[in-house]
Amino acid sequence: GKVSILHRVSGLLMFLLIPFVLYLFDKSITSEISFEIFKAFLALPLVKLIVLALIWAYLHHFCAGIRFLLLDLHLGIDKATSAKSAVGVLVISLALTAVFAAKLFGLF
């Protein structure tokens, strides 16, 4: 149930942040000057946290979406397998988010 709720929350978060993503995209491709503005804007800690939330939303929504597609095909619908796949979605999406966070915050 928690993965299902987080799937919906992540979808809503991505939908609500569409204007923010379009703004970032516009600033990144318009010109060299706007790209410098984009880099300066993305260097702000609050913006990095917003981008990280968006990254988590996408990764969780993607992983949970695959799980739900498999459940729709009646694969892994018994209780034990379903619980394991829910934990797998959480672990994989959080691990991938941690990798992206390390890159976003300049750890590598």
Helices and strands as residue ranges (DSSP letters): H 2-16, H 18-29, H 32-42, H 45-72, H 79-104
